[in-house]
Amino acid sequence: MIDRRIFGLGLGVSLAGGLAACGGSKNAARWRLGFSQVTTTEPWRVLFSREMREAAAKHPEIALTIADGQDRTEKQVSDVEAFIRQRVDLILISPKESAGLTGAVEAATAAGIPVIVLDRGVNTEAYRQFIGSDNLKIGRMAGDYAVGLLGGKGKAKGRMVEIWGGMASTPAQERHKGFAEAADAEPGIVRLVDRQDADWKQDRAYNIMASALKAHPAIDLVYAHNDPMAYGAYLAAKDVGRQGEMRFIGIDGIPTEGAKWVKDGALTATFVYEPPGAEAIEQAMRILHGEQVPKRIELGTQVIDVGDVDAFLATHA
C-alpha cells in the first residue's frame, strides 16, 4: 500500500460543457485517456479535475478527455460506454454510486481497456487499480476527535447531529461506519437525527440542520461527511444565533474551503481528503507503459484544527 501526501492546492478553474480535452493534442498523442467525473462543479471535484489536467499536460504523448457526469449515474454510464466505443486506451472513473457504475467498469474491462477507479469503489474487482483515501480510517479519526471534544473516552457526553453525503456512495457509508465505531461506544453521546442525507450539498445540509435546530433546544456537535455540508449546518445555526453552542466537524480540507472555515472559526476541525487526480495520471502512465501497478493506492490524510491550520495554509497556499 502506498501512502501519498498532499499535492499543491488551489481552486478557481472549472470545466465547461460535458467534455473537455487536455494533455497532448489528439493528433500527436500516442494514447487516449477518458475520465468520467461525477460532476465538474463541486469544489473538491473541481480541484480533483484540475490536478488531473495539470498532470496530463506534462505528458504530450497522451490526450485526456474529461466527461462531466452532471451528478447523475446514468450520465456516467453513458460516458463510459462512449469511451468504450471510441476504443480509448485507458478509462478513469470516479463513480457517483458503487452499484450503478459496477456494470460500466466490468464492460470496459471486458473490452480490454484498463480501468482505474478513483475515490469511490465499485462492487467488482474487475478493474486494474483503485486510488483513494481510506474513508473508514478518516471516519474513525473524526469519531475519536469528536469523543475528545465531548469529554474524552469513557466520559464523553453530548447531543450530536450527523449529516450524510450520498447514502449510496461508499465514502458516506464508510465515513459513517468509522465515526460510529468511536462515537457509538460512548453511552453519553446521543444521536438526535438518523440518516439525514444531504447528498454532499451545502444547501441541503442547511435545511437538515434548520429542522434539527427547531426540534432540539440543545445540540453539542455536528459531524458532516464533507466540509460544505458542515459549513451549511454552521450557517443554519448562525442564522438563529446558536452557532456558539456547538462544534462542527467536516471532511475535505481544501485550503479555500474547509481549512479556511477552520481558520475563520466556523468549523472546529476538518480532515484532509486528498484528490487523486495527479496520482491517477502517474499510475495511468505506468499501466500504458506495461508496468505492474498495485491494486490499491491509499492517499494520506491529517486533521486540521486551530492548532495547525496556520501551518497547513502556509504550505498549501
HELIX and SHEET records of a PDB file:
HELIX    1   1 PRO A   43  ALA A   56  1                                  14    
HELIX    2   2 THR A   73  GLN A   86  1                                  14    
HELIX    3   3 SER A   98  ALA A  110  1                                  13    
HELIX    4   4 ASN A  135  LEU A  149  1                                  15    
HELIX    5   5 THR A  170  ALA A  183  1                                  14    
HELIX    6   6 GLN A  202  ALA A  215  1                                  14    
HELIX    7   7 ASP A  227  ASP A  239  1                                  13    
HELIX    8   8 GLN A  243  GLU A  245  5                                   3    
HELIX    9   9 PRO A  255  ALA A  259  3                                   5    
HELIX   10  10 LYS A  260  LYS A  263  1                                   4    
HELIX   11  11 GLY A  277  LEU A  288  1                                  12    
HELIX   12  12 VAL A  309  THR A  315  1                                   7    
SHEET    1   A 8 ASP A   3  ARG A   4  0                                        
SHEET    2   A 8 ARG A 296  LEU A 299  1                                        
SHEET    3   A 8 GLN A 129  SER A 133  1                                        
SHEET    4   A 8 VAL A 115  LEU A 118  1                                        
SHEET    5   A 8 LEU A  90  ILE A  93  1                                        
SHEET    6   A 8 TRP A  31  GLN A  37  1                                        
SHEET    7   A 8 ILE A  62  ASP A  68  1                                        
SHEET    8   A 8 LEU A  19  GLY A  23 -1                                        
SHEET    1   B 3 ILE A 189  ARG A 191  0                                        
SHEET    2   B 3 GLY A 158  TRP A 164  1                                        
SHEET    3   B 3 GLN A 196  ASP A 197  1                                        
SHEET    1   C 6 ILE A 189  ARG A 191  0                                        
SHEET    2   C 6 GLY A 158  TRP A 164  1                                        
SHEET    3   C 6 LEU A 221  ALA A 224  1                                        
SHEET    4   C 6 ARG A 247  ASP A 252  1                                        
SHEET    5   C 6 ALA A 269  VAL A 272  1                                        
SHEET    6   C 6 VAL A 303  ASP A 305 -1                                        
END                                                                             
